[in-house]
């Protein structure tokens, strides 16, 4: 009985670790996507700033 109960608990721990690992993988992929999107937005923002400065210099 004790061994059976221990096996059940060990199986629960294993299943929990599997779920945590899957969630961590999904979260890691999401974080990577957000980082890439942020980099792209920063690049776009930089380009827009340069264009605005160029337009201002033409108008002045």
N, C-alpha and C positions, 0 to 999 in steps of 0.2 A: 504493500500500500504506500509506504513512504517513497519507494523508488518510483512508483506510478505517479504520485503527486508531484514529485520532483521533475519527472519528465514532462508533465503537463505544464508546470511553471516554466521550465526551460523552453518548451515550444512556444509559450506565450511571449517570452522575452525575445526569442528568435523572430517571431512574426512581427513584433513591435519594432525591432531593429530593421527588419526589411522595409516596413512602412516608412520609418524615419529616413532610411537611406534613399528610398524612392522620392520622398518629399524633398530631401536635400538636393537631389539631382535636378528635379524640376525647378526648385528655387534658384539653384545655381545658373541654370539656363536662362531663367527670367532675369536675373541680375546681369548676366552677360549681355542680354538683349537691351536692357535699360542703359547699360554703359555704352553700347554701340549707338543707340539712339541719341544719347546725350552728346557723344562725340560728334555725331552728324549735325545735331542742332547747333553746337558750338561753332562748327565749321561754317554752317549757313549764316549764323549770326555775324561771324567775322567777315564773311564776304559782303553781307549787307552793310556792315559798318564802313567798309572800304568804299563801297558804291555811294553811300550817303556822303562820305567825305569828299569823294570826287565830284559829286553833283554840287555840293556846297562850294567847292573851290571854283567851279565853273560859274556859278551864280554870283560869286563875290567879286 
